[in-house]
């Protein structure tokens, strides 16, 4: 053996856990804020991780408010000092709000307050993402290739760190990484993003064969209450 046993696996280089942020405040004027449900999800995810045979050497989050606040809730459960939280804006989500502004949709993240408007929002977002990936609609703040590049670069660096790392990020980031690791086409990640649950856990391990996907979208810690299983 060339490393310590962590959770039943030999940590030769590192273990990287990607945690999606808790539910944001869709249907309000400030989407980038955890809902009360989102904070509960984050605490349950933290309790789940605290009960695992896994000690985190570092916690890193994207710079978005919903990512940072999820991280601090989790760190409380892990009995870690939130002042040790590190930020990396390469873990930020793609600019979904900017894309939706270009879509001229009748529904937005601010106005989606019902199940039917939520479905309409998802349909409009799917179309907006497809146009972005195809390079349609003029100039974007960040093009698709640049999004994939900074996400993959960030996760590659985090996975190479020794020990165990917890990174709090967003559904699109996690989906893009998992699509790349499983050999999906570069435009295939939105299908994964649509089913990525808030505060779900995705685990990557690094060994002699490189970075490998071990689990994706694990949300068993939320399944005792259907209201906790959310996607937005």
C-alpha positions as CSV (number, residue, x, y, z in Angstrom):
1,X,0.0,0.0,0.0
2,X,1.2,3.5,-0.8
3,X,-1.2,5.6,1.1
4,X,-3.7,5.6,4.0
5,X,-7.0,3.7,3.8
6,X,-9.9,6.2,3.6
7,X,-13.4,5.0,3.5
8,X,-12.2,1.6,2.3
9,X,-10.1,3.0,-0.6
10,X,-6.4,3.6,-0.8
11,X,-5.8,7.3,-1.1
12,X,-2.6,7.2,-3.2
13,X,-3.1,10.7,-4.4
14,X,-6.4,12.1,-3.3
15,X,-10.2,11.9,-2.9
16,X,-12.4,14.7,-4.2
17,X,-16.0,15.1,-3.1
18,X,-18.1,17.4,-5.2
19,X,-21.1,18.7,-3.3
20,X,-23.9,20.6,-5.1
21,X,-25.2,23.7,-3.2
22,X,-28.5,23.5,-1.4
23,X,-31.7,24.8,-2.9
24,X,-31.5,28.4,-4.1
25,X,-34.2,31.0,-3.8
26,X,-36.0,30.5,-7.2
27,X,-39.2,32.6,-7.4
28,X,-37.6,35.5,-5.6
29,X,-35.6,38.6,-6.6
30,X,-32.4,37.0,-5.4
31,X,-31.9,33.5,-6.7
32,X,-28.3,33.3,-5.4
33,X,-29.4,32.8,-1.8
34,X,-30.1,29.6,0.0
35,X,-33.7,28.9,0.8
36,X,-34.6,27.6,4.2
37,X,-34.9,24.2,2.6
38,X,-31.5,24.7,1.1
39,X,-29.9,25.3,4.4
40,X,-31.6,22.2,5.8
41,X,-30.3,20.2,2.9
42,X,-26.8,21.5,3.5
43,X,-26.8,20.6,7.1
44,X,-28.0,17.1,6.3
45,X,-25.3,16.7,3.7
46,X,-22.8,17.8,6.3
47,X,-24.1,15.4,8.9
48,X,-23.8,12.6,6.3
49,X,-20.2,13.5,5.5
50,X,-19.4,13.8,9.2
51,X,-20.6,10.3,9.8
52,X,-18.5,8.9,7.0
53,X,-15.0,7.4,7.5
54,X,-13.5,10.4,5.8
55,X,-11.5,13.3,7.1
56,X,-11.4,16.4,4.9
57,X,-8.0,18.2,4.7
58,X,-9.6,21.2,3.0
59,X,-12.9,22.7,2.0
60,X,-13.2,24.8,-1.1
61,X,-16.2,26.5,-2.6
62,X,-17.1,28.6,-5.6
63,X,-17.5,32.3,-5.1
64,X,-21.3,32.4,-5.5
65,X,-23.3,33.1,-2.3
66,X,-25.3,29.9,-2.4
67,X,-22.1,27.9,-2.8
68,X,-20.3,29.7,0.1
69,X,-23.3,29.4,2.4
70,X,-23.7,25.7,1.7
71,X,-20.0,25.2,2.5
72,X,-20.3,27.0,5.9
73,X,-23.4,25.0,6.9
74,X,-21.5,21.8,6.0
75,X,-18.4,22.9,7.8
76,X,-20.4,23.5,11.0
77,X,-21.6,19.8,10.9
78,X,-18.0,18.7,10.2
79,X,-16.8,20.8,13.2
80,X,-14.4,22.7,10.9
81,X,-13.7,26.4,11.3
82,X,-15.5,28.3,8.5
83,X,-12.6,30.8,8.4
84,X,-10.6,28.0,6.8
85,X,-13.0,27.9,3.8
86,X,-11.1,28.6,0.5
87,X,-12.8,30.1,-2.5
88,X,-12.2,29.3,-6.2
89,X,-14.4,31.1,-8.7
90,X,-13.6,28.5,-11.3
91,X,-16.2,26.4,-9.5
92,X,-18.9,28.9,-10.2
93,X,-21.9,27.9,-12.3
94,X,-22.3,28.9,-15.9
95,X,-24.2,32.2,-16.4
96,X,-27.7,30.8,-16.5
97,X,-29.3,34.2,-15.6
98,X,-27.6,35.9,-18.5
99,X,-28.7,33.1,-20.9
100,X,-32.3,33.4,-19.7
101,X,-32.2,37.2,-20.3
102,X,-31.3,36.5,-24.0
103,X,-34.1,34.0,-24.2
104,X,-36.9,36.6,-23.7
105,X,-38.9,33.9,-22.0
106,X,-42.3,34.6,-20.3
107,X,-40.9,32.9,-17.2
108,X,-37.7,33.5,-15.3
109,X,-35.9,32.4,-12.2
110,X,-37.5,35.3,-10.4
111,X,-41.1,34.5,-11.5
112,X,-41.1,30.7,-11.4
113,X,-43.3,30.2,-8.3
114,X,-45.4,27.2,-9.2
115,X,-44.9,23.7,-10.6
116,X,-46.2,24.7,-14.0
117,X,-43.9,27.8,-14.2
118,X,-41.0,25.6,-12.9
119,X,-41.5,23.3,-15.9
120,X,-41.7,26.2,-18.3
121,X,-38.5,27.6,-16.8
122,X,-36.7,24.3,-17.3
123,X,-37.8,24.1,-20.9
124,X,-36.7,27.7,-21.6
125,X,-33.3,27.0,-19.8
126,X,-32.8,23.9,-21.9
127,X,-33.3,25.9,-25.1
128,X,-31.0,28.7,-23.8
129,X,-28.2,26.3,-23.0
130,X,-28.5,24.6,-26.4
131,X,-28.1,28.0,-28.1
132,X,-25.1,28.8,-25.9
133,X,-23.4,25.5,-26.6
134,X,-24.1,26.0,-30.4
135,X,-22.6,29.6,-30.2
136,X,-25.9,31.2,-31.2
137,X,-27.3,34.4,-29.9
138,X,-24.3,36.7,-30.1
139,X,-21.6,37.4,-27.4
140,X,-21.8,35.7,-24.1
141,X,-19.9,36.6,-20.9
142,X,-18.3,33.1,-21.1
143,X,-18.5,30.8,-24.0
144,X,-19.1,27.1,-23.7
145,X,-15.5,26.0,-24.4
146,X,-14.2,28.4,-21.8
147,X,-16.7,27.1,-19.2
148,X,-15.6,23.5,-19.8
149,X,-11.9,24.5,-19.7
150,X,-11.9,26.3,-16.4
151,X,-14.1,23.7,-14.7
152,X,-12.0,20.8,-15.9
153,X,-8.8,22.6,-15.0
154,X,-10.0,23.4,-11.5
155,X,-11.2,19.9,-10.7
156,X,-8.0,18.3,-12.1
157,X,-6.0,20.5,-9.7
158,X,-8.2,19.7,-6.8
159,X,-8.2,16.0,-7.5
160,X,-4.4,16.0,-7.5
161,X,-4.1,17.4,-4.0
162,X,-3.0,14.9,-1.4
163,X,-5.6,13.7,1.1
164,X,-9.3,14.5,0.9
165,X,-10.9,17.6,-0.5
166,X,-14.5,18.8,-0.3
167,X,-15.5,21.2,-3.1
168,X,-18.9,22.9,-3.0
169,X,-20.1,23.9,-6.4
170,X,-23.1,23.7,-8.8
171,X,-25.0,21.2,-10.9
172,X,-23.6,22.3,-14.2
173,X,-20.0,22.1,-13.0
174,X,-20.5,18.6,-11.5
175,X,-22.3,17.5,-14.7
176,X,-19.6,18.8,-17.0
177,X,-16.9,17.0,-14.9
178,X,-18.8,13.7,-14.8
179,X,-19.5,13.9,-18.6
180,X,-15.9,14.3,-19.3
181,X,-14.8,11.5,-17.0
182,X,-17.3,9.1,-18.5
183,X,-16.5,9.9,-22.1
184,X,-19.8,11.7,-23.0
185,X,-19.8,14.2,-25.8
186,X,-18.8,17.7,-24.7
187,X,-22.4,18.9,-25.2
188,X,-23.9,16.0,-23.3
189,X,-23.5,17.3,-19.7
190,X,-26.9,19.2,-19.6
191,X,-28.7,15.9,-19.4
192,X,-26.8,15.1,-16.2
193,X,-27.2,18.6,-14.8
194,X,-31.0,18.3,-15.0
195,X,-31.1,15.3,-12.6
196,X,-28.4,16.6,-10.2
197,X,-30.1,17.0,-6.8
198,X,-29.4,19.9,-4.5
199,X,-26.9,19.0,-1.8
200,X,-26.1,15.7,-3.5
201,X,-22.7,14.1,-3.2
202,X,-20.4,13.1,-6.1
203,X,-17.1,11.4,-5.3
204,X,-14.0,11.2,-7.4
205,X,-10.9,9.1,-6.5
206,X,-7.4,9.3,-7.9
207,X,-5.2,6.3,-8.4
208,X,-2.7,4.9,-10.8
209,X,-5.3,5.0,-13.6
210,X,-6.0,8.7,-13.0
211,X,-9.2,10.4,-11.9
212,X,-12.2,8.1,-11.7
213,X,-15.8,8.7,-10.9
214,X,-16.9,6.6,-8.0
215,X,-20.4,8.0,-7.2
216,X,-22.6,10.5,-8.9
217,X,-25.6,12.4,-7.4
218,X,-25.8,10.5,-4.1
219,X,-28.7,12.0,-2.1
220,X,-29.6,9.2,0.3
221,X,-29.4,11.7,3.2
222,X,-32.4,13.5,1.7
223,X,-34.7,10.7,0.8
224,X,-36.5,10.4,4.1
225,X,-38.4,13.6,3.1
226,X,-39.6,14.2,-0.5
227,X,-39.6,17.9,0.0
228,X,-35.8,17.8,0.4
229,X,-35.2,16.3,-3.1
230,X,-35.0,19.4,-5.3
231,X,-33.3,20.3,-8.5
232,X,-33.0,24.1,-8.7
